[in-house]
């Protein structure tokens, strides 16, 4: 038991060290205007009022992220149309490596992805049953940016 706690402590120290100095970049990514762009009837989902943002490190790669979650009673096609226009207007380009029906864009060293929510995915993430997010086209908009690495942006 003690060894597991020690390993966890070491892992947390390693994560903190790898993410050290990224606070400014996390704030920049969380402040991107595209995260607040949404179809007219989309609302910020209850419990997701603030952008979820932070840093993670894995195998030497350090990434900062920001996510927003919206409830929308319309269709996935309406969400897709909105972001295909809004992202391009904001300087994002469709990711050439993504599928043609995917909602993935790149800009500088950042990737932007729209993910439609499912009851199963919400339950896995500990959000329980959320009909407000699974009826219609509930979705999250996610921006990821690798920091100080040669990793290309993409989905």
C-alpha positions, 0 to 999 in steps of 0.5 A: 500500500505504501509503495502505491502511494509513493508512486502516485506521489511521484507521478503527481510531482512529475505531472506538476513539473512537466506542466510547470510554467504553462499557466499562462498558456492554459489561460490563453487557450481557455480565452479563445473566442471559438470556445464561446461561439455556439448556435443561437439556441445552444445554452451553456450546460448546467454544471459546465458554466466555466471552461474546463481547462488545464494541462496534462503530461504523458511520456514527455508530451505536454498539452494544455486544453480547454473544453466547453459543453453546450446543450442544444435542442437542434440537430447535429447537422446544425451544430456542424454547419455553425462550426464549419463557418465559425471555425474558418472565420476564426482562422481554423482550417479543417484537419486534412488528416481527419475524416471528411465528416469530422469536425476537426480543425487546426490552427498554429499548434492547436486542434479544435474538435467538436464531440457530440455527447452520448449518455454512455460517455457522460456516465463514463465521465461521472456526469450521470444521466443528462437528458439535457445533453443527450436529447438533440445535439449536446456537444463539447468543443475542445481545444488542445495545444501541445507545448514545447514539442514537435507534435503536430496539431491534429485530431 
